[in-house]
């Protein structure tokens, strides 16, 4: 059955006139008459009967009118559901790869919980670069390492710095080969100053912009690395009298202050609270 013909039929039911029905469905009266003839052929029953000079619904027409309304309702509901597209929310997130394994999954999960139609674009970059990109309106939100004695952002996690080593024979090397993050990282300065204070000669194998690069050098046995405990998963931490203690760090969520930022301060606070609780749950289950 033609759905448009059923609509024309119901227009006649509601108006009692082919002329008015034709006007409502924006067709000519002759076009509506042809629709009704075809509809009667499809159903196999006469839908109209003459009453004097007028046409009225036959008994079969009255019965069909009840089903016709249900058919139109079901058709329209189905079409709305199948063609409805919820608005997509674009959110640009920056995260150092230091926290890609530990913190990023929890943040991503919670963002999709808050925004079911989220289009999440993730950029991996060092903390200072992420802050620059947010200031330049290239990112909406970022996960960064917070500077000491700074209340910036929404607190996510704290971690302490550790030394990692895969080849312990390196501890006897002079100079000591080390892999550290670049100069803006707190571990860079702490590692160098601590080694100098302990009178340890050292050689910087590489200053790395990413945790992946640093860990690959350590795992290959080329260097000893300084990194946050939260940023690595292997059981290769070492404590040695020649290696200085490394500082603690705090990881926070920061957001753009631009008017078009999709994440409000209230959402950012809620997000950080949920992520913090999720990270505590993961730590307690390990």
Buried (B, 14 or more C-beta within 10 A) or exposed (E): EEEEBBBBBBBBBEBEBBEBBBBBBEBEBEBBBBBBEEBBEEBEBEBBEEEEEEBEBBEBBEBBBEEBEEBBEEEEEEEEEEEEEEEEBEBBBBBBBBBBBBBBBBBBEBBEEBBEEBEBEBBBBBBBBBBBBBEEEBBBBBBBBBBEEEEEBBBBBEBEBBBBBBBEEBBEBEEBBBBBBEEBBBBBEBBBEBBEEEEBEBEBBBBBBBBBBBBBBBBEBBBBBBBBBBBBEEEBEBEEEBBBEBBEBBBBBBBBEEEEBBBEEEBBEBBBBBBBEBBEEEEEEE
